[in-house]
Amino acid sequence: MGGPSWPDLQCLVRRKPAAASSTGCAEAADGGGGQRLAKTLTIPHLAAIGVGSTIGAGIYVLVGTVAREHTGPGLTVSFLIAGVAAALSALCYAELSCRFPSAGSGYHYSYICIGESVAWMIGWALILEYTIGSSSVARGISPNLALFFGGQDKLPFFLAQVHVKGLDTPVDPCAAILVLIVTALLCLGIKESSFVEAIITSANIIVMLFVICAGGWLGFRNGWAGYKGPDGYFPNGFGGVLSGSATLFFAFIGFDTVASTAEEVKNPQRDLPMGMGLTLSLCCFLYMMVSAVVVGLVPYHAIDPDTPISSAFAQHGMRWAEYVVSSGAVLALIASLIGGILPQPRIIMAMARDGLVPPLFSVINRQTQVPILSTILTGTCAAILAFFMDVSQLAGMVSVGTLLAFTIVAISVLVVRYAPPYEMPMEVALAGTPESLTSDSSHSEQDEQNLEDPFGNEAPSASEIDSKVRRQKAIRSIVFICLGAFIFVSAVSFSLLPFYVQMTACTIGGLLLLSSSVVLLCIGQDKSSLGPTGGFMCPLVPLLPICCIIVNGYLLMNLGRHTWIRVSIWMAAGALIYFFYGLKHSSLAGMAYHRISPL
């Protein structure tokens, strides 16, 4: 009786109001104490968190693999294309983080714009992403430390991976210890952890600047041999550049960590877009410059795929540079580890505030002003996973959560601009209670005057009817855009389909996308969504969010069958938790919605 009935599917798409999500719900979740996350972050803090989360050790490896297999000397162009593709999602995140500056990132936005079940799916996928991502990063640190000790065999026992009888995967005490240390750091407070992140990120940037400057000097001295190959600048054509961009896109994942700290930013409307923009700009510049140097020093077919940067210096007589590059890789991994664990407890805290997980995870410590219990839980799970499991085979699952969140955020921008929610939840008093009796007596006269409307609303005016029709058209168009994008990217991705089937599906999907986009452009954006938001607004709507949906959908379709099987098991477990706990304990359970006039 406490939860919604099974036939009532509307509970799956119930949405929380934006205002309550950032004020009353947070205080209620904390027992009325009004404890909030500490508002201490500014643009430099956000840039440090974003760059530290984005620049992992992948840049020290990806440049070799992608250059050899896909792009050749055109690696720099691939990084630029990948950066532009990532910027599409960043612009969508920037608008929503200004409109709804509260913890939870993609989970929070989808709960306001789309519905509770979709929000749960995004939150549950992001929990998996950050846990596996953090564990994977942690397990990569000890192999990079081996150089400083003279090899894997000479590492101290607490740093080396140890093979244990009966386990297929070596245990990694170093990874578990580092995860626990980072967890303790995050428990101290967001200001302290962002300060440490800034120091480590600054040191990593210095290493990358060394690679750029020293490599540039070597290149000019030796004539940039890598650019003089017989195959030209694009040995595999522009198609190789595009396929390389699809791989390099994941090197830009991390800016969404900035959005997860929205509630802790002093001036979110100004600082969040600036922080995301600075993060992507700086990362794209560093990536492009490093790649331009590496592929210029050594012919792309001779680049070492495992140690592309240090081996490039070694071929020019600078073997000592290997230690500088390895130190940069270690720093990048540590910074990425901090950025990977940081958002997860805030997502769990946001879900606990909404009643979808037990409320104890929303408690904020009064001294440090961080959700310590959620932080300890996520850190402990990541440490256990890093200690016992080789998560490299699960790395593809990290991308699913991110790309799903990117896609839903783009859809949320379309919803906010063309069909913003204008129903507000209000608690329904049970029949026979003092509240219901008081309500009945106070509104009896009004009910007599509005017999034709049981909710006491006035008859809709002609303008309200037109607005409702326009809204219905917008909702249908957004649904057809999502359907068209799914059909189109599926046809493009599944190359084993017969050619005529692919062409037919591409045509149907393309027509749905085109016609629905034209409808949105013709009916125009909702006037209430064009009012002052107090911050950044995404440009080129609806074209930019639609491009974002297509790009992220294509990448999702190409993650591989085994990745989707593993993710499906995780999502099925999450669905069971949601249906047997979240639906009943949701803060919107027992709420009725009444329409309000758009501003």
C-alpha positions, 0 to 999 in steps of 0.5 A: 500500500505504501508504494505505487501500484504496478499499473500506475506507470506515471510514477516512473516519469515523475519529476522533482521541482528544481527549486526544492531540489536545491533547498528544502530537500537538502535540509530535510535529508539532513534531518532539518539541520540545514547542513549543506556542502561547503561553498568554497570552490572557485574557478582555479579549484574547478580547473584543477579538479577538471584537468586532474580528472581528465588528464590521466596516464592515457595520454602517455600511452594513447598517442603511440597506439592511435598514431600507429593504428589509425592516424599517423602524423595526423594525430593532432587533428584527431585530438582536435576533433575529439576535443570539439566532440567533447565540447558539445557535451560540455556546453550542455552540462554548462547550461544545466549546471547553471540552471540547477546548481546542486550535487548529482550532475547528470542524475540530478538534471535527468530527475528534473527534466526527464523522470525518476526512472531515467535518473536512477538509471543514470545515477546507477550507471555513474556509480559503476563508472566511477568505481571501476574507473578509480580501481583501474587507475589505482592498479596502474600506479605500481607498474609506473613506479617500477622504473624508479626502483629498477624494475618490477622485481625490486619494488617493496612488498607493499607497492608490488603486485603479488601473485597469490595461489588460488587467484588468477589475478595478482593482488595489488596492495599499492592500489588499495592503499592509495585509494584509502589515502585519497578517500581519507583526503576527501573526507577532510573537506573539498577545499583541502582535497581540491588544494592537493589536486591543484598541486599534483595537477600543476606538477603534471602540467609542468611535465607535459610542458617539459615534453613539449619544449624539450621535444620541440627543441629536438624536433627543430634540431633534427628536422622533424623526421616523423613528418617526412614519411612517404605515406603523407600526413594522413596515411590511412586517409581522413577515415583513419583520423575519424576512427582515431578521434573516436578512441581519443574522445575518452581522453577528454572524459573528466570535465563532468566531475566539475559539474558534480561539485556544483553545490560547492561552488561559490558562484556557480552561474559564473564559475561552472561554465568557466571551469569547464571551458578552461578544463577542456581548452587546457587539456585540448591544447596540451594533448595537441602539442604533446602529440605534435611533438611525439609524431614529429620526433619519430616516424609513426610506424616506429613509435613504441605503443607502450612508452611512446614519449619516453622512447621518442626521447631515448632515440634522440639520446635523452634516456634520462627523460624517461624518468621525467615522463614516468613521474608525469604518468604517476602524477596523472594517475594520482590526480585522476584517482582523486577526480574519480572518487570525488563525484561518486559520494555526491551522486549517492548523497543526491540519490539519498536526498531523493529517497532512492537509497537509504537516507543515512548516505545523505548525512553531511559532517558538520565539521568537514561539510562533506558526506563522509559516510558516502565517501567512506563507502565508495572509497572502500568498495573501490579499494577492495576492487583495486586490491583483488581484481584486474579491472582492465577487462571491465574498462569498457564499462566505464565509458557506458556510464559517461556516454549515457549521462552525456546523452541524457544531459543533451536530451535534458537541454532540449526538454528544458528549452522546448517542454520545461516541466510546469507541474509542481508536486504537492503532498496529498493528505490522507482522507480523514486526517486533520489536514484533509478536514482543514483543507476541505473546509477551507476550500469548500467555497472555491470547490463550489465555484469550480464544480467542473474542475475537481482540482479547483483550477480555472478553465484554461484560456486560449493562450494556455490551450495553444501553449499545451498544443505547442508543448505536445508537439515539442515532446513528440519531436524530442521523442522522434529525435531520440528514435531517429538518432537510435535508428541512424547510429545503429545502422551505421554501427552494424556493418554486418547488416546487408547494404540495403538494410543499412541504407533503409535504416539510415534513410528512416533515421535521417528523415526522423531526425531532420523532420523533428528538428525542423518542427522544433525550429518552427514551433520555437523555444518555450518563452519561460526557458528563455528568461534569465537563467543567471548563467550560461545558455547553450548555443545553437539549440536544438542543433548542438544537443542533437549532434551531441546525441548522435556522437554519443550514441555512435560511441555507445553502439561501438563499445562491444558486445561483452561490455554491454552484457556486463553492463546489462547485469549491473543495470538489472540489479539496479532495476530490482533495487529501484522497484523494491526500494526506490519507488516506495521510499522516493521523496515524490511518493504520495505526491500529486501534481498540479499545473502551474502557469509558465512564467 
